[in-house]
Amino acid sequence: MGLKQSESSKLSYIEEELKIPKSKVISVSKLNDYIEEKLTTDSKLLNVYLIGEVSNLREFPSGHTYFNLKDEDSLVSCIIYAGNKRSLKYSPEDNKEVLVLASVSVYKKSGKYQLNVEQVFPIGEGLFHTRFRKLK
């Protein structure tokens, strides 16, 4: 089965030789489309308030801001689009604990989910940063 085979011959090979029904086979893009549709229409994942510590904050020339929001056990990638930054009353800072209002989105090219942050509210100094300062 070469790279230049037509889509139908690939599917025929899968069905006839591998005995997997064509109806079970989808592309990576279709999978990511499906996951995006599920994640972005679930009401529990829209307008969610999360609390965590900001880390790995990066500003890009596009005007978008990327960072991680973490707690003791986990982290999630976040983005603030340039258009949303203008309406923020507080901009996130590394090692600060914040409350964010966000919705889940999917970056389909990499198949990764992230939080599209709409608002950021300061809470205080982050737990990890506080622990690190105490160790010093």
C-alpha positions as a printed Julia matrix, in Angstrom:
136×3 Matrix{Float64}:
   0.0    0.0    0.0
   1.89   3.09  -1.26
   1.45   6.72  -0.36
   0.04   7.59  -3.78
  -2.87   5.17  -3.69
  -6.3    6.67  -4.15
  -8.6    7.06  -1.18
 -10.95   4.36  -2.48
  -8.13   1.84  -2.99
  -6.88   2.52   0.54
 -10.35   1.93   1.91
 -10.75  -1.22  -0.18
  -7.46  -2.54   1.19
  -8.54  -1.76   4.75
 -11.91  -3.44   4.29
 -10.82  -6.45   2.24
  -7.38  -7.23   3.63
  -7.61  -5.95   7.19
 -11.3   -6.81   7.57
 -12.15  -3.42   9.08
 -15.43  -1.87   7.85
 -14.99   1.37   5.87
 -17.6    2.97   8.1
 -15.21   2.65  11.08
 -12.35   4.51   9.36
 -11.99   8.29   9.65
  -9.21  10.77   9.02
  -7.29  12.64  11.68
  -8.97  15.87  10.53
 -12.43  14.37  10.88
 -11.59  13.13  14.37
 -10.39  16.59  15.4
 -13.49  18.17  13.84
 -15.68  15.8   15.86
 -13.79  16.45  19.1
 -13.94  20.21  18.51
 -17.7   20.04  17.93
 -18.22  18.03  21.13
 -16.0   20.18  23.32
 -17.2   23.54  22.06
 -20.91  22.78  22.33
 -20.95  21.19  25.79
 -22.57  23.75  28.1
 -20.38  22.57  31.0
 -17.29  23.67  29.06
 -18.56  27.13  28.09
 -18.03  30.11  30.41
 -16.18  28.14  33.06
 -14.48  29.82  36.03
 -11.13  28.25  36.91
  -8.59  29.16  39.55
  -4.9   28.46  39.15
  -1.39  29.81  38.92
  -0.09  31.4   35.72
   3.1   29.93  34.28
   5.05  30.11  31.02
   3.4   33.39  29.96
   4.29  34.37  26.38
   3.23  37.38  24.34
   3.31  36.98  20.57
   3.67  39.61  17.83
   0.12  38.71  16.76
  -1.05  40.25  20.04
  -2.18  36.91  21.45
  -1.07  35.86  24.93
  -0.39  32.23  25.75
   0.13  30.73  29.2
  -0.5   27.69  31.33
  -2.9   27.67  34.24
  -1.87  25.1   36.84
  -2.73  23.72  40.23
  -0.98  21.1   42.34
  -1.98  18.2   40.09
  -2.54  19.48  36.58
  -2.19  22.23  34.01
  -4.09  23.48  30.99
  -2.98  25.67  28.09
  -4.67  29.04  27.75
  -4.91  31.74  25.11
  -6.09  35.31  25.3
  -6.78  36.54  21.8
  -5.57  40.02  20.91
  -9.14  41.29  20.57
  -9.99  40.16  24.11
  -6.87  41.73  25.66
  -8.24  45.24  25.19
 -11.21  44.52  27.44
  -9.21  42.96  30.27
  -9.0   44.89  33.53
  -6.08  42.74  34.66
  -3.38  41.06  32.6
  -2.04  37.74  33.83
   1.5   37.55  35.21
   3.76  34.56  35.77
   3.57  33.08  39.27
   0.33  34.88  40.12
  -2.83  33.08  41.11
  -5.83  34.11  39.04
  -9.44  33.3   38.4
 -10.26  33.1   34.7
 -13.51  33.02  32.79
 -12.91  30.79  29.8
 -14.37  28.33  27.32
 -12.77  25.2   25.95
 -11.56  25.39  22.37
  -9.56  23.07  20.13
  -6.55  23.91  18.0
  -7.3   21.38  15.29
  -3.9   21.42  13.59
  -2.26  19.87  16.64
  -5.34  18.2   18.11
  -4.89  19.97  21.44
  -7.52  21.59  23.54
  -7.0   24.9   25.29
  -8.92  27.51  27.2
 -10.03  30.62  25.36
  -9.78  33.15  28.2
 -12.29  36.01  28.24
 -11.58  37.57  31.66
  -8.8   37.41  34.25
  -9.22  38.31  37.92
  -6.22  38.57  40.27
  -6.28  36.39  43.39
  -2.75  36.73  44.76
   0.68  35.21  44.7
   0.75  31.68  43.35
   1.14  28.7   45.65
   4.14  27.28  43.77
   5.91  30.62  43.77
   5.21  31.09  47.5
   6.62  27.63  48.28
   9.68  28.32  46.15
  10.37  31.61  47.98
  10.05  29.85  51.35
  12.6   27.24  50.25
  15.07  29.99  49.36
